[in-house]
Amino acid sequence: MSFATHTNGRRAPRRLPHDRVVFPEFSGPTSRVVRRPKDWAEELMLLPHEALRFWDELLLAAIERYAGEAWQTTLLFDFLENYWRPTVHKHMSVEDTILHPRLVKKLGGDVEGLSFLAGAHRVLLAGVDRISDFRPACERHEPRSIHAFKDHMFGIISDLADHYAEEEKIYPGALRAAMSRRDHDRFLDDVVQAYGLDGSKRFLPCVVFAMHRWKGQKGVDDFIATLQPPIVFLLNYFWLPDFWQNQYRPLTALAANIPPPGFTNNIFEDICGFSLSCFSLSL
């Protein structure tokens, strides 16, 4: 089953329910390489990278304020282990198992830079996977371990930022040489299926949220119009509430060093309280 379908221009874009989430204003990409995307190849790189950078911006602020308090440890490690780490893994897996083979098949041999990127993935993911090793000691509030964890996170986020910049230099040229716009659409369809429902729940809301900032409302509308109605329904009524409750609220609370209201594992309570939480956080 395909989870994406591509607009033919006859269908009106579906808008997200703006009363539920306070989306950021358009300000352009945060990429140090692609400041003004000129075509689909550069935008294809920004689609995941701008969302990952959005997470990392909040994480850097959260880690700066992290002092090992129990509420901080729970929220920070829960986000890292349930959302950030599996998404970074999936992002790099998609590149290694879907994008790289497709480029090599089209262009022949080892495309310049791909072996380097694949090797970097292995090193980066090893660092990402070390995160959980710090949790027990941080939960015991061991100062040395807290300091080591913060240093590790600052280092891995910096390394990831450099890596995303390298990809934004290498991939667009290879994409233009290897893919047509139709190939690009098929590739996106394959990526959505590779993420699956679980991966899409983790990452798609952040992709849409960050897209408001780097591409603006029209870009978001065009992107949402490529999704099938069941995915739009899940995004609006389940995944965006989850994003707000379990990603945005915890990260902004950590960045501000203010313990948030209690979180519940009851999805119905989460959804019912969603609008109130959005209102209070927007004040």
N, C-alpha and C positions, 0 to 999 in steps of 0.2 A: 504493500500500500504506500502510495506517495503522500507525504504530508504537505506538499507545496504545489501550487498551481500558478501559472504565470498569466498576468493580465494581458489582454489584447487591446486595451484602451477603451473598450466599450463599457467596462464596469466601473462604477463610482468607487473611489477609495473608501475603505472602512476606517472610521476614526475610533480611536480608543476613548473610553469614558473619562474625560478630563476632570470630572469632579472627584475622581478616586485618587489620582496621583498628581502631585505638583511637579510637572516636568521642567527641566532646566531650559533656559532661554538659549537660542542659537548664538554660538560664539565662534564656531569653526573648529576644525580638528585640533587636537592637542599633539599630534604627531610632530616630531622634530624634522621629519623628512618630507611628508606630504602635507603641506600647509593649505594648498588649494587643489583638491583632487580634480584632475582634468578628464578622467574617463573611468569606465567600469573597472579596469584593472587596478587602479589605485583605490577606488572605493571598495573593491573586494577585500583588500588588505585592511582597510579601516573598519570594516563591518565588525570583525571580532576584536581588533586591537584597541579601538576606542572604548569598547566596553571593558576590556581587561584593564586598560589604563585608568578608567573611572574607578573600578574596584581598588586598584593599587594606590590611587591618590588618597582615598579614604583610609586604606590600610596604613599608609605611611603616617597619617595624622593620628590614627588609633594607636599604632605601635609607639609613637613618640610619647603619648600620654600613658602608656601601659605601665602600671606599677605592681602588677601581680595581685591586685585585689580579686576576690573570688568572683564577683560579677563580671569583671573585665575578662578574666581567664575563661569563664564559661562562654560568654558571647564571642570572644575573639576566636577561640579554638573551634567552637561549633561552626562558625562561618567558614573558617579555613578548611576544616575537614569535610563539611557537608556541601560546600558550594565552590570555593576557590580552587582547592587542589584538584578535585575531579574535573573541573572545567578546563584548567590549564592542561591536564593530561589529555582530555578529549580534543582540545584545540590542536595540540601537537601531533596527536595520533591521526587526526584528519589530514594534516599536512603530509605526514610520513606515508600513510597508507592509501590516500585518495589523490591528493594533489601531486606529490612527487612522481608517482608512477605514471600519471597522466601526462605530465610535462615531458618526462623521459621518453615515453612512447611516441609522442608527437614530434619531439625535436631530435630524438636519437641520442644514444650515449648518455653520459653524465652531464647534465646541464650545469653550467658554471655556477658554483655556489651552493648547489643542493646538498652535496656530501657534507660540506661544512655545516649547513643548517641542521641536517639530521644528526650529526655528531654533537652539535650544541644542544639539541633536544635531550639527548641522553644525560648530559652533564646537568642541565637545568632541572630535569625531572628528578634526578637523584637528590638535588638540593631541596626541591619542593617536598619530596617524600620524607625528608628528615624532620619536618615540622612536628609531626605527632610525637617524636621522641622527646620533645621538650615539655609536653603537656603534664606528665606526672610531677615533675620537679616544680613546674610553675604552679600547679595546684597545691603543692606543699609550701609555696611561697619561699623558695630558695633563691636568695638574691643573686648568687652567681649564675644560676641557670636562667633566671629572668633576663639578666644582662646578656648572656650568650644567645638566648632566643631573639632578643631585639636586634642584636648585631647580625644574626643569621638572616632575619627577615629584611632588614635594610639592604643587606648584600644581595639576596636573591631577587628582590624587587628591582634593584638597580641593574642586575644582570639581565633580567627579563626585559626591562625597558631598552637596553642596548640591543637585545636580540630582536625585539619587534622592529626597531629601527633598521637593523640589517635586512630583515625580511622585506621591509617596505622599499629598500633599495634594489633587492635582487628579484623579487617575484614579479612586479608589474611588467617588466620587459619580456620575461619568459612567458607570462600569461598572454600578452598581446601576440607573441609569435606562435603560440601553441593553440589558442582558443579563439573561436568566433563568439559573438554575443550569444548565439544559441548554445554553444558549448558551455559558456559561462552559466546560463540558466540551468542546464542539466547538472552541472557541477554543484550549484547551490541546492538543487533538489537532492542530490546524493549526500550533501553535507547535513541537511535537515534530517534525513533518514538515519545517518550515522549517529547523530546526537540522540535520536529517539525521544520518546516523551519525557523520560526522566532527565536527560541532559538538557532538553529544551526548556523544561520547567526551571532548571537552575540558571540557564544563561540567556534565553530569549528575552525575558523582561529587562535585563540589564542592557542587552543590545538595543532594544527599543528606547529605553530611558536615555542612554548615552547618545543615540542617534539624534534625539532632539537637539543636543548640544552641537554636534559636529555637522549635521546635515539639514537641520531645520524641519519644520512641520511638513512641508511638501515632500521632502525626502522620506519622512516617516510614513506619510500617507501612501506613497508609492510602494514602500516596502510591505506595509500591512496588506495592501491589495494583492500581494503575491501569495498570501497564506490562505489555506483552505478554511472554510467557516468553522469546523470543529477546533482548529488550532487557535483561531481568533477568539472563540468562546472560552477556551481554556486559559488563554493569555489574559483576557479581560476579567474573568470571574474567579480564577484560581491562582494563576501564576503571578500576576501582578500583585494581588494581595499577599502572596507568599514573599515576593521580592520586597515589598514594603515592610512586612512584619519581620522577616528573618534575614534580610540583607541590609536594606537602607537604614531602617531604624536602629539596629544594633551598631552598625558602623558609624553613623552620625553621633550616636550616644557615646561610643568609645572615643571618637575624635574630640567631642566636647567634654569628655570625662564626667558625664552626668548619667547616673544609673537610670535606665528607662523604666517605664511601667512594666509590670510583670508580663512575661510571655506565656501563652498557653499552647498546648499541643492539640487543642480542639479546633479543627478547621472551621466549624460553624461559628464558634465564638470569635475566631480571628476575623472571619468575613463580616460578621455583624458589627464588630468594633472597628472595622477598617476605616470607614469615613471619618469617625471621630479621631482616630489616631492621625490621619492625614491632616485634619484641621488643626489639631494641637501642634503638630510638628511644623506646620506652615506659618504659625504665628511668630 
